[in-house]
Amino acid sequence: MADVAVQTPIVAPSSSRKRSAEPEESPSTALTTTNGEVAVEGPPVKKTKLIKRKRKPAPPQIDAALLKTGEPPPQTGTTFNIWYNKWAGGDREDAYLSKTAAISRCKVKEHSGWTQADKTPGSYFCLFFARGICPKGHTCQYLHRLPNVYDIFNPNIDCFGRDKHSDYRDDMGGVGSFMRQNRTLYVGRIHVTDDIEEVVARHFQEWGEIDRIRVLTARGVAFVAYVNEANSQFAKEAMAHQALDNSEILNVRWATIDPNPLSQKREAARIEEQAAEAVRRALGEKAVRQIEGRETAEERAARRVEAGFGLDGYEAPEAIWFNQQKELESAGQQAQLEGPPEQRLLETGNQELEMADQTQTEPEPGPANSILGSSTLAALQGHTRSTAPVPVPQSSGPLVAYGSDDDDDD
């Protein structure tokens, strides 16, 4: 028998089998150019994506049912003011109420958030939020956060929008006085321990940056001074009737003027520095460098050229230079307020404008012996025709009850 050669077809492995058998390769970063050359790209550039997180809404601090809204306020004075719904005439709080613990406390990290007041610039802070008893949450019309250096209010009111008085109360409580800027709090009834300074600093630094703390360990009293006045006002309401690490009930009041001469000098220096900083902001950086002698040679040469007003060797006095700078600044501000000048379209062509100019500039010839033109003479003739005597209305009768028609009266 003849041998029959049977050809067995060779089947190429499928792509799926090949992919499963061989390890997957990373995507190639090579690029083929038109010349056939292969250009290898570098590692991909990492792009940082900024995710802007929205502020959380302020949660309610307490249930509204726990607040006693219908009861009148406790008597702390001699006369009840129906307009302000509080007692007046008494400068001291009730001894029993001053030793009653607060029902809640503000927790800044948990209770802070945006409210309806964030939409209105210059809004005041919520007094009930500082005390930890605001039931409204994000629907509140006041701010639910801590004050900062950018929150500036009128000296006659505090950060909660309450009016200050000309003098402090006898017990140094209440809103305070607008006669001086008070940033120091008196804290009494502190439980005396070995780490009393650390405890006071830990609890009071929650309400803002502290300038200094002085603790009288033997008496259980501390004086806490904040950098910002608004933070001291907030801390006074937040820590009133609160407790530290023990079960004490704090007595928080405004501190009187420190009789220490060093403290008074330090306070005067701080106020002077604040005034100097305000002047620096008003004058600008360029003027401050000129006053302090820190301007460069190029700025000094440019100032001399500008101060000469185009005259060689002339340097204007400081008063003239200052007034010129003020005029330039005011002109720039006025230009910003008014905006760019309105551009109007010309509907007529150049020929029509030239003809109109010729007709306006060339007067019509008048008579030979007259120095006035015919248009001027016509205007004068029309004026003479229009000047007719105006009839004077006759009086309908004497003025009653005034005696103005009687010649005998003086």
PyMOL commands that set and color helices and strands:
alter all, ss='L'
color gray80, all
select helices_A, chain A and resi 15-21+64-66+97-99+108-111+116-119+127-131+137-139+196-207+229-238+261-283+285-292+297-307+318-338+350-361+374-386
alter helices_A, ss='H'
color red, helices_A
select strands_A, chain A and resi 30-32+38-40+79-81+86-88+184-188+210-216+221-226+251-254
alter strands_A, ss='S'
color yellow, strands_A
deselect
rebuild
show_as cartoon
